[in-house]
Amino acid sequence: MNRRFIPAYLLTLVNVLGFSILMPILPFLVEDYGADEWVYGLMLTLYSAFQFIGAPYLGAKSDELGRKPVLLISQLGTLISWFIFMLALFLPDIPLWGIALPLIVIGLSRSLDGLTGGNTSVANAYVSDVTTRTEKSYIFGYLGGISGIGMIVGPGIGGLAASTSWGYKGTIAVAIVISVITLITIVAYLKESHPESERKKRKKEPIWKSLFILSKIREVDPKPIIKLLFLTKLFFALMMAFYISTIALFVIDLFNFDQKELGIFMVIVGIFLAFNQAFLSRIVIRKLGEFPTLILGLLLCTIGLVCLTITENFWLYISFYYIMNLGLSLTFPTFNALISAHADPQKQGAVMGISESINSFARAIFPILGAYLYGVMNYKVYYIIAFLPLIALLIAFFGYQKFKTETT
């Protein structure tokens, strides 16, 4: 194993753990406080809405100040947000503006975590700094596999911790420990990858200007191929926003899962993700190339979303779910590898920040809508969601054909 990649591997793992342990408990937490399904969507939305503001700002700041200090600030914000979350669980269950006070404080903690949690873009910029062109596709695949491991371990820990006498407080205590480990990892192991000689001074701008993603794209002025990838990613991100906000609700209703059972289901999903991204995606990319792999991934996402609705048998459902999971596993690393490979080295942080803000934009607006539509339509909502990766596929395919024609 190349030592220069170890900090990225560790950072990716602890970041995903800090997020994934919350997945099995959040739907039940919202339900326990008597809130409707749209409030669950709101909890997902708040994190992403503030990440939408913070991610491009932090990404650009890392181009100016270096990766390490920005990652430290980001992780400190995450740690503070978990302490606020823990505080919320000790507050009295009294209504405020029609929502229980603890849920409002939890919403505040998720907002703070989102605002400072744009470290995915900075971590990806770090990987771009320390990899060659040929290394990017498989290293991002390995990072996806490590994310999958985090998705295996995190929900299992979260569900098991919540099933103890500590309840939800046990899950949040584990999250606090993981955040501390993340800070120690950055301080002790991560070396600055963006030297001062390559940094670019930027004019000072208020953080709210990050809201204007189109103006940020014009300012960075990426290559046409990156603009095509951004547009494709927008529709993929919309699909992910709807999917993330409904899948836990769907499997709870379909199989009557409790917290522990939902955690085990997430472990199975994580095993798929880890294997597919760490091993299978690398083989497919090597055989087909990055862009054809992206097209294949989007096609499998489209098919998988429809397949999720056609059975109530758990094991058959799992086999159909693998189709969807494989589509995600092929798509995630190819997006990152293609964007990283074509970005200006002096603008890696800014470009990765915009890429992450596209994800955050979708997750900032559409989880509430997704949760609401699921409450109205149940499984039929997936027929609508399936059109989104199909549109992304068509944009990528025909846009790439045009790009190849113009560059030959």
Secondary structure, DSSP 4 states (H G I P E B T S, - for coil): --GGGHHHHHHHHHHHHHHHTTTTTHHHHHHHTT--HHHHHHHHHHHHHHHHHHHHHHHHHHHHH-HHHHHHHHHHHHHHHHHHHHHHTTS---EETTEEHHHHHHHHHHHHHHHH-THHHHHHHHHHHH--HHHHHHHHHHHHHHHHHHHHHHHHHHHHHHTSTTTHHHHHHHHHHHHHHHHHHHHHHPPP-S-GGG--------GGGGG-HHHHHHHH---HHHHHHHHHHHHHHHHHHHHHHHHHHHHHHHH---HHHHHHHHHHHHHHHHHIIIIIHHHHHHHH-HHHHHHHHHHHHHHHHHHTTS---HHHHHHHHHHHHHHHHHHHHHHHHHHHHHS-GGGHHHHHHHHHHHHHHHHHHHHHHHHHHHHHHGGGHHHHHTHHHHHHHHHHHHHHHHHHHHH-
